[in-house]
Structures are given as C-alpha cells and as structure tokens.
C-alpha cells in the first residue's frame, strides 16, 4: 500500500485530502491518505463562533461562488442547500473621508473607474484629485514588464489621492498588505494586462470586453447558514480517521525512495508522497534538512498579523445604522481600524431577531503592532471607532476578539518570480507538493483549488511509480 501524508489541516490540506480520497476510489488504488495537523482543530483561519444566537466569523466570512472548485466542493459535501448570498438591499460599501462615510460608486472596480463621469461623481476625492484621476487616459503605458508595487501603479496612473483615498484601503482590506510592497503581478494582474493592451484603465473599463471580465465584475459572494465552519466540519467528517490532530511536524527528510516525517514528540512515520500545506515559514523549517536553498526561498514570503473584533448589540438600542455591508478606512484618516463589516446586513442568520452584529479589523501590514494589543484594548478600540463611524450610542452586549499572528501572507513585489523559483525547486523532488495561501491566492476558493490540483499531481506521480 502506498501512503500520502498531508502536513497541515488548513483549507488547502483538507481539500487535498478529500480529493486524494476521491481519486483513490475512482482509480481503485490502494493508497492510504493521512493528514497531520499540529493544532487541536482543523480549518486554519476559517473559524466560526456561535454564541447567544450570534454567528461570528473569526476569520474569512465569504466564498466566491463563481469559482468552479468552490461549486464542486459544495456539491460534493451536500452543502448547496446551506448556501446564503449577501443581502441585496445592503450591497453597498463605503469609504471614510474626513470622518464621514462616502459610497464607493458601482462604476468603480476596486480603484479603477469605468468612465471620467464616475470619477467626477465619486465624492471621494478633492477637485485636484478628480482632475488628476481624469488625466489617466493621457498617461502613457509602462514599457517595462518588471513587477511593480500597487502603490507605484496607482500613483502612476491615477495620482496620489486615488492611492491614499481608495486604493490603499480597498487593496489593504483585501490583502491586509502594505501598498508600497504589494505586487501588482501577484494581486491584480488583470489591471496590468489592461494597461498593456489598452494603454489606459479607463479606456479598458469602458470597452465591452472589459465590462464582461470576470475578474473585474462585482464578485458573487456567499457564505453558509451556520458560518464557514460548516465547510470545515463537513470536510473533517468526510475524512474521518484520516485526520490526526495534535501532530506537529518538525522535520521532513528523504530516506531511500520515501519520505520520513519527524514529529515534535520525537516519533516518526514514513510516506511515499507528501503534500506540505503548512504556512511558508513553517514549511521552511520542516524542509530545511531536505533543501536549504528551498527553505531560504520560503522564508522570503512575508506574513502580517490582524485581529478581528466581533461586537454583539441589542438592536432596539442602536441608532439608525447606514444601509451598507461594510466600510474601509484609509490610513490617512488616522483611525486605528482597517475596516468594519455590518455582519447582520451582509448575511442573514448572523444575529438573533432583536440583535445586531458588527465586526472590526485591526492591525495588518501597516500597523502589525496593533494586532498585539490586549483583548480588552482591542474591544474598546473597536467599540469606540464603530460608535464614531455609525453613531452608536450604546455599549455592546459582549465582544469577542480573535488574533491571527503572522497568519496572512503578503505578496510582495517579485512574488510571482519567487513562487516560480520555489516550485521549480520542489519539482526536483519526486512526489512532493507545496500548497497553501502563500503561493497563488490567499482566499478560501484559491486554497480549495490549490489543494485539489496538488492532489491530482501527487496521485498521477503514484500511478507512474
């Protein structure tokens, strides 16, 4: 019997394990699949807390429904009936300008407007900022094909104010990264292609082809009625005894034609193939004895920290809240929060009938030290800031804080080339794969897809053995 070991029980590792189990049955192969997770639970950053009728996401809260891997997995796990989409009456996002909420026009895709009129109607920028943004069609495209930062790209095409007032909070909210370091090729390659093909983002956005572009359409977001933890629970149930919790992997080595896995307690086991679904920093430690150069490359992938604060309120005591799903906060506004979600507005079933749930995000790559504040301070800051933004005059019934330390990969300039070099190095070793949020996408759908692709590759290698 051949054995595949999966190191790490986050979304990528769980998806890989399920795919291997399915392929084993489809191909009628005698393969043992085992997943080793160092913590006492699987799921990584996907975690839902249910308390007093509130469903609180401690990590990500949404799936992208237009991703085939997501659709297929939900079907496979019988979760289609549990899907809930965002509430249409609140599908608006705002940005803070001088302490007030301003709507982000629907004609914008991230920071790229579809027309000059959209820039003028935005109410986000000053007269000078709008004038500079309106000049974008006159700015010549960049000749160099080298990667550049998000900040450099936005300043070059739209000016500093669009960067500070819109691009930084939006892109920072998605990736929790610093725009001066974030890679355009890794995070927003579709915009790079637009500039190359059309010479202007505004011209590109106004064409029929770009208007139909999947990557620039408003994403179709969804969750599950009982939170994304339902996805993790369903995966864990399907895998059953294949999952080994509290099994921290310390080292990986080659022995003859197999892999030797060493655990924190000193025990060892063998495997014919390994899928390493650990964070890049942990993967570097595990692979140090196999390939020092590979480990060094993995350590170049940076991580940031963030804290989420869920605040539960009695709805009758709240002031009138804006009819929106969320707000992003520019760094220049000097607020200690990155963004906030009105969870009860975003999805149904998030609070009891007479309750309301809000969530604030604190920390990120620009202020990682804030994520380390004590829980009581984080809760107080979140309560104070949301009271300022939304006019809330009462205290929450309770607050729940979750801190994610160095959990969010930051795709810095040169990330695409770095990952290509890492993957080329991994291909030197038979029946080894690396997957996870550190490489080709940090969202849940990207991790699902990556795990499935790695499983296909490893199973094919076992067939050839």
N, C-alpha and C positions, 0 to 999 in steps of 0.2 A: 504493500500500500504506500502511495506517495502522500506526502504531507505538506500543506501550505500553512505557514504561520503568518498571521497579520499582527503587526505591532502597533497598537493604538486603537482605541474604540471610539473615536470621534465619528462624525458623519461619513468621512471618506472610508475609514476602516470598516464600518458597519456595512456600507454599500458594497464594498469589495467582497466581504464575507458572504453576503446574501447572493451576489452574482456568482461567486465560485460554487456555492451550494446548488444553485440552479443549473449551472453548466455541468456540474458533476452528474446530476440526474439526467440531463438532456443527452449527454455523451456516454452515459453509463460507464463512468470512470471510477476506479477505486481510489478516491482521493479523500484524505482527512483534512478538514478545514478547522483551524483553531485560531481564535482571536485573543490576544493578551492585552489587557488594559490595566495600567498601574493604579488607577483610582478605584473607588468603591462603586462607581457607576459608569455607564457608557453614555455617549452623547456629546462629550466635549462641551463647547459653548452653548449648545442647544439645551436649555433647561427651563421648565415651566413650574411655577409655584402656584398652587391653588389653596386659597385660604379665605374663609368667611364669605364665600360666594364670588371672590375675585379670581380671575385667571391672569396671572402676572408672568410675562416673559422676562427672564433674567438675561437672556442673550438675544439672538435674532428672533424676529417675530413674523417673518413672511417668507413665502416661497414665490418663485416666478413660474406662473402657470404655462408660459409659452416655451418652456424648456422640455424637450422630449424625455430626458432622463427622469425629470420630476413626474411627469404624467404617467410614465410606465411604472415607476416605483409605487405611486399611489394606487394604481390599478392592481399591482402585484400584492400589495398589503391590504387590499379591501378598505381603503381609506377614502375613496372618492365621495362617498355619502357624507363624510365628515368635513369636507371642504367648505370654507366660508370665504367669500370675497370681500374686499373692502366695501364699506358702506358708501353707495354712490352719492348720497346727499352731502357727504363731507369730503369728497375727493378734491380737496384744495390744500396746498401747502403755502406757508408764509415765510418771510424772512424779516428779521428785525432791522429797522432803520431808525436811528436816533431814539431808541427805546419803544418804538411803535411797530405794530405788525403791518407788513405790506404784502399783498398777494403776489406770488410768482405767476406771471401770466402763462396761460396754457400754450401760448405760441413759443415759449422757450423750451428747449430740450437741454437740461442742465443749464449751462450759461450761454448756449448758442440760440439766438433769436431767429425766427423764420422770416423776418422782414424788418425793414427800418421802422415801420409803424409800431411793431411790437416793442422795439427799444423805447420809442417815444411814449408809449402808453404804460410803461412798466412802473413808474412812480418809485423805483428803487434807487435810481441814480440822480445825481445833480445834472444841471444843464450842460456843464462841461463834460461830465461822464457820458451823457447820452450822445453828445456831439462826437466824442472820441470813438464810442462804440459804432456810431453810424458811419464812420470812415472805414470800417472793416473791409468792405468790398474793394477799397482802393489800396489796401496793404498787399504788397506782392507776396506770393507764397514762399516759404522757406525752401532753399535749394538743397541744403544738407539733408541726408537721410539718417543722420545720427539721432539718437534719442534725446529728448529734452524734457525738462520738468513741466508739470501742469502750470505752474506759475509763469514760467517763461513763455509758454504757448499762449496763455490768456493775455498777458501783458502785451505781447507782440501783436496779437490780432485785435483785441478789444480795448486795451488800456488798463491802467492800474485800478481804476474804480470798479470795473466789472470783476476783476480778480478779488478785490477786497470785499465787495458788497454781495457777490453772488457765487462766483466760482469757488472761493475758499470755503465758505460754509457748506455748500452743496457737496462738493467733492470730498471735503474733510468729513462731512457727515456720513458719507457712504463708506469711505476707506479709513476714516479716523487718522489720516496721514497728514504730513506737512506738505503743502503745495509746492514749496521750493525743492522738495526732494522726490515727490511722487512722479513716476514715469508716465509720460503720455502714451508710449507704445504699449505699456502693460495695462493701463487703466482705461484709456479712451482711444484705442487705435482707430475707431471709426471716424473720429474727428480729424485725426492725422490724414487718413485716406481722403476725406472730403477736401481738405486743403490742397492735397496733391492733385486731385482730379479736377476740382472746380476753381481753385485759386482763392476761394472765399467761402467761409462757412455760411454766411447769409445767403449767397447765391445758391450754394448746395442745398440748404434747407428749403429754399423756395421752389426747387425742382420737384417734379412729381416722383422721380426715382427716390430721392432722399426722404420725401414725405412718407413713402411706404417702407422706409428702412426699419427693420425690426429693432435694431439696436437703439434707435432714437425715438421710437414711439413710447408713449407712456406705458411703463411695464404693467402687466396684469398681475397684480399681487393677490395672494390668498394665504390663508392660514388654515388651521384645523380647529374645530369647535372647542376642543379642550386644550388647545395650545399645541405648539410644535413638539412638545414632549410626547405626544401621542405617536408621532412618527418614530421617535427613538424607541418607545415602548414596543411598538409593533415589530420593528426590526429585531429587538432583543428577544421577543417571543419566538419569532421565526428561527432565530439562530440557536436558541435553547442552550444546551450544554456545550456548544462550541465556544461560548464566551467564558473566559477565565478572568475574573476581576481580581484586584489587588495583586497583580502580577507585573511588577515594574521591571522592564527590561533595562539592563545596564550595558550589555555589550553584545556584539554580533561578530562572528568570525567564520572563516572558511575551514572546513575540515574534510579532506578528501574531496568528494563531489557533493557535499551537503553543507548546510549552514548550522552552526552551533550558536544557540541563544543562551546567554547567561542572565539570570535574574538578580534582583537586589538582595535576595536571601541566600545567594550563592548556588542555588540549584541551576541545572542546565537541561536543555532539551535540544533535539535535532529537528531539522526540517529540510525538505528538498527544495522549497522555494519560499521566499519571504517578500511580503508587501509591507514596507515601512510607512505607516500612516501617522507617525509622530510629528510634532512640530519640528521645524527645521533645526532649531537649536538642540532639541533632544536627539534628533536623528544624527546630528553631527557627533554627539557624544557616543552614541551607540556604534556608529560606523568608523570611529577613529582608528580602531585596530585593523579595519579592513582596508581603508584607503584614506590616508591622512590628507591628501590633496582634496578629495571629495568632501571630507569633513570641514576643511577650511572654507571651501566654497559655500557650504551650507550655512556657516556662521556669518556670512556676509548678508544674509537675509535678516533685515531688522524687524523687530516687533515693538508694538506700543501697548499701553495699558489703558483701560477705561473702566469706569464704574457706572452701573445703571441704578437708578433710584425709582422704585415704584411707590406712588403716593395714592392711597385709597381715601376717598372723601364721601361724606354723606351728600348726595346730590341736592336735596332741598336747601342745604345751607350754602351752596355755591352761588357766586354771582353768575350772570349770564356769560357763558363761555363762547368764544368765537366758533363759528360753524366750519371748523377745519380739522384735518387729521394731525397736523404737526407743524412745527416751526423750526427753522435753523437759525443759528445766532452767529453772525460774523465775529471774527476775532477783534476787529476794531471797535466793536460795541462795548468791549470790556465787561462782558458778563462771564461768570465762571462756569456756565454750562455751554455745551456744544449744540444741543438740540433738545427738543421735547416732543413727545407724542401724546396726543389725546387718545389713549387706547380705547376708551369706550366709543369714541367717534369713529375710530379706524375699523374696528371689527365688532360684530355683535358677540354676545355671551362673554364679555370681558369683565362685567361687574353685575352685581345684583340689581334688581329693578330700581331701587332707591339709592344707588351708589354711582360713583364715577371714578375712573382710574386714569391717572396721568403717569408718564414716565419721563425722567430726565437723564441726560447723558453727560458725564463729567470726566475730563481727562483727555485722552487722545495724544497724538504725537506732538502737538504744540504745547501741551501742558501735562506731561505724564505724571508730574508730582502731585497733581490734584487727585488722581485716582487713588493715591495712597493716604488721603485724609481719613481720619477715623469715621466709622459708620455714622455716628451722631452728627458730625460736622457735615458729611455728605448729605444726609437727610435734611438738615437745617438749611443748607445752601440751596438744595433743590426746592424746598418749600418756599423759601424767600424769593427765589428767582421766578418761579411759576406764579407766585402771587403778584409780582410786579408786572409780568407779561400779560396775564389773563385777568387781573383784577379780582383775585380770590381773597376774600377777607377772613376766611376761617381756616382752622388747622385741620390737617388730615386725620382720619381715624387711626391710621397707622402707616408706617413707611417700611419698605423692605429694600435693603441695599445688597448689591452683588458686585464684587470687584473682580475684574478679569486682568490678572497681572501678566504682562508680556504675552498676550494671547492673540493679538491682531497683527498679522503680517503686513509690513509696509513695503509696497512695490516701489523701490527707489529707482532713479534714473539708471538705466543699464540692466534692469531686472530681466528683460526678455533674453538678452545675451547670457546673463548669469545662469538662468534656468536652462538654457540650451546647453551650456557647458556642463552643468550638473547632470543633465540627462544623458549627455554623451559619455560622461564618466561612468554612470550607472550601467550603461549598455555593455561595458567591459566585463560585467559580471553576469553569469548565467543565472536566470531565474531570480532576479532581484528587481523590485519596482519601488519607486518613491511616489507617494500621493499625499494630498492634503491642501489646505488653504494657502500654503506658502508659495505655490508654483503658478497655477493657471486660473485662479479665481477664488476669492475668499467666501463667497456666498454659499448657502446650503445647496442650491442646484448645481453649482460648479463642483462642489465636493462630491455630490452624488455621482455626477457624470465621470469625474476623475477616478473614483473608486471602481466603477464598473469597467472603464477602459483598462485599468491596471489588471483587473481580474481576468479579462479576456486575454490579455497579453501573457499573463502567467500560465493560464490554462493551456494556451497554444504551445508554450515552451515545454510543458509537461508532456503534451502529446508527441512532441518531437524527440523527447528524451529517449 
